[in-house]
Amino acid sequence: MVDGAAGFLDLLPRSRKPRSSGLTHVLDKGSSPAELEGLLSRAGAAIDLWKMGWGTAYLEPDVPQKVSILADHGVRACVGGTLLEVAWGQGRAEACLAWAAETGFPCVEVSNGSISMPLSEKRRLIAEASRTFVVVSEVGSKDPRTPVSPAGWAEEMMGDLEAGAMWVLAEGRESGTVGLYDPDGRVREDVADSIVDHVGSARAIFETPRKDQQAWFITRFGSEVNLGNVPPQEVFGLEALRLGLRADTIALSQESASQVVSES
């Protein structure tokens, strides 16, 4: 059980799979099938999306096996957006999508944060991919020198959703120091608030590789906020944050428990 096997605590509300919000999106850098099976057998109930980051899915010899293991645990395997960007840059985007379908991926990420892909091309790929896959569209550049516009990000996300994306992913990178964050890793609050105001928290996934960033979003938007780029070894730690079992969010669970007592 995601909310604890013992069952004697009043914790923050947490939806169960399959869910469309409160998503945990994990970034995989090349784990083996045995490592994947081990994690999912223990924490599969807490994981919704599993991104094979960058171009690792193109390199790993056992990707079909991993996709199958993920499906058995109700987790969507997703091709990282950088791979599709590289393929597009070489005029082979359609070949990449065909390979992903053949391999059994139910989900692909469409992004333009690494190369100069026009927004019109990004939207075309979203529309094309959405006929076969669940599409996660990423917004934001991986270049820390690129200006970040709260209104611009929200507008691009809304357009990507209209083009066929199921969710939109706010760029933070594996480091948590670009896009959604300043160079020190602090959340650009105006960007986060603009996304939630215009897109809604259910359709946006915020890349939060660091615990302090995860805690900020949970405190700001609640335990059912969608969080991404979570390291595999941090899945239980994030779930503890969501439920108010860590010092960073314990005040939220205490408030929840007090409400339960007052209503009983």
Secondary structure, 3 states (H helix, E strand, C coil): CCCCCCCCCCCCCCCCCCCCCCCEEEEECCCCHHHHHHHHHHHHHHCCEEEECCCHHHHCCCHHHHHHHHHHCCCEEEECHHHHHHHHHCCCHHHHHHHHHHHCCCEEEECCCCCCCCHHHHHHHHHHHCCCCEEEEEECCCCCCCCCCHHHHHHHHHHHHHHCCCEEEECCCCCCCCCCECCCCCECHHHHHHHHHHCCCCCEEEECCCHHHHHHHHHHHCCCCEEEEECHHHHHHHHHHHHCCCCCCHHHHHHHHHHHHHHC
